[in-house]
Amino acid sequence: MKSLENQVDALFAEWDRPNTPGCVLGIIKGGELVYARGYGMANLDYDIPITPDSVFTIASMSKQFTALSILLLAQRGNLALDDDIRKYVPEIPDYGHTICIRHLIHHTSGIRNETTLMGMANRYLDTNEEVLRLLARQKSLDFQPGDEHVYCNSGYLLLAEIIKRVSGQSLNQFAQEHIFEPLGMANTQFADDYRRVVKNRAISYSRNTDGNFQRYVITDELMGPTGVLTTVGDLYRWNQNFYHYQVGGSELVAQMQTPGRLNSGAELHYACGLAHGAYRGLKIVWHGGLVQGFRSQMIRFPEQNFTAICLANIEGFSPTRLIHQVADIYLADAFTEAKAAFIELPPERLQEVVGVYYDYTAGFNVELLMRGSMMLAEVFGAPIPVAPIRATPDSIVLRELGGPLAMEIEVKQPLRPRSVQAFPDQPWRLNMQVSFHKPPPMFAWAVDAPDADELAEYVGAYTSDELQATYEITVQDGALHVTVGSEPPYPLKPGRGDLFRLAGGVLGFTRNEAGQVAGFTRTEPMARNIYFRKAEFRPDRQDMQGDACHAGRSGAEKLTREGQKHQ
């Protein structure tokens, strides 16, 4: 029988080569780092292999260190988690609702997500100061603070700014003094200067259209939501703090792992830069990250005193899936649930749930489609292969092939053909779980087929003051296309009426009292209702938002109200 280590190495064989990027794996059992090994190359230019000493960017895994920094300041009485953030960051507008520090920690602030805003503007910012100016231009919240949980990098960037203003130190300086140095994490830092020499730094890669590897050049210095460079050895030392409480003490470490709550009293799965969940019946505490070719994941099974860490330097890598497989090997006798297995369903059964599903609250939409015998879920514009793991007469549960995405389709009786109309009395409904985030239900949505004359009404240039960006909308090959800056045009898919779909969200055109197209709102789950004004309409005219844009004239508003009837 193969040893545990040999079984693990077999999982990573695809990356254990001298001509590919790869990953480093760390396995902690009973308080000991029992296995640490690199697979693949840290630098393809110089043929440098990945080792346990390789330094990786861990992206959103950084949030737990930002959260602990805030908790340490609160523990010392320098701030309170219920303080209004405008006490420390008055640049953020007064939206009429108090946003507390704890809202930022638990992703319940309603502030728009910085990375979503940058993507909408096609302008990627490199410093916290630049992002703070972007956030200060936003005219509204996505929801009242505490009402919803929506993952938001902006919140953790604002936490970094609060730490700086309260402590008089940058986040990196504070974390070095109060977290990294006390724990002996000598190879860990917040990368506040991209030009700094970092020994053993891994380079990240993607594949170009020819299938060859190409490197990312990372020049940002964003800190708070991201920014930490570290090794598996240092993360082992960090892991031990959850058992021995060297930094913060037992009460603060417990507080760090305490889930937040909504205004309704509902408990979240998200605590302070850490998420709670379960795998095969066992409790887990975890957080992952991804940025520009780097992929990271650290999953702790607290009741088994077992943790696995995987840091990768290639886009498309799935550390979560591989850590689950590592746990399958090491904790084989501990699991209380069997592994989920894919099942076979007749193609006609899968065809029943093919279609577009829409979330009326945040504009999120998913399209399920068949390509041959394979089902795909188009999420954020990317077609993701999925397959069923469970089915009942009125529902199908689908899971991403090779990844952590799970979606559930609840089909109301009786099962009906693909021609289901939008907003029926018993609509088809899609429930989706993405990591620790569960978006609102999405409902089956019949889409329009606008003709050439209808499409021509939307052509023009549209400008957003909040994003400082201009979109050019044209008709190409019988479909609307959007061009933002120097990027190639990308298509808008028809929705209903004045509402069109684009990767991850919707674009809802608005009309003035004369029925002319006057602008649009762009909505995505993490940044809602960004208004763009059509060039020929002046802001002082009654053709923008509010009363002048009647409900019947705004596709987004109309469908939102109709959708709420079914929630």
PyMOL commands that set and color helices and strands:
alter all, ss='L'
color gray80, all
select helices_A, chain A and resi 4-11+13-15+59-75+85-87+101-106+114-121+128-136+153-167+171-183+232-244+249-256+302-304+319-330+347-351+452-456+546-548+551-553+555-564
alter helices_A, ss='H'
color red, helices_A
select strands_A, chain A and resi 23-29+32-39+41-43+48-49+56-57+189-190+205-207+213-215+228-230+275-279+282-291+294-301+306-312+355-358+365-371+374-379+382-392+395-400+406-410+429-433+442-445+460-464+469-476+479-484+490-491+493-494+499-502+505-511+517-524+527-534
alter strands_A, ss='S'
color yellow, strands_A
deselect
rebuild
show_as cartoon
